[in-house]
Amino acid sequence: MATILVTDDDTACRETILKTLEREGHTLLGACDVESAIQAVKRNRLDLIVCDYRMPGKTGVDLLIELEALGSHIPVLIVSAFADPQTEAAAKRLGAVALLKKPFRRQQLLEYAALVLPQESKPFPATF
C-alpha cells in the first residue's frame, strides 16, 4: 500500500483524513504545517501528500513551491474550505493533482487518492 502524508493545522480534519485513508490499508504520516511537511518529505518515501490550503504561516501553495525547489515529484492533493478560482489555478499550475473543496465526502477523497496512487500488482491467473 501507499505512504501518505496528511498536512492540516486543524487536528480534527487531519485525524479524519488519516483515519479514512488508514482504513484503506495505507501507511500514514501527519503534519500540522508546511515546515513539518517538508521535514517528512525529506525523511520518507511518500506516494501522496494531502494538504490543506489555508494554514497559519505558509499555505498549501507554498508547500507546492517548496516541493518544486526540492525537485520532488510527489503528487499533492490540496483540500480547502476557502478555495477560489485563482487559488485553484495557482495550485494546478504548480503541480497539484486536484483541489478538493471542504467539506467533502469520504468517497471523494478515496477516489482522488486512487487516481494518483500506484496500483498494486495483481497475481497472474492460474489458468493457461
Summary of the structure (lengths in Angstrom):
residues: 128
radius of gyration: 15.0
end to end distance: 28.9
largest distance: 59.1
contacts: 385
relative contact order: 0.17
helix: 41%
strand: 19%
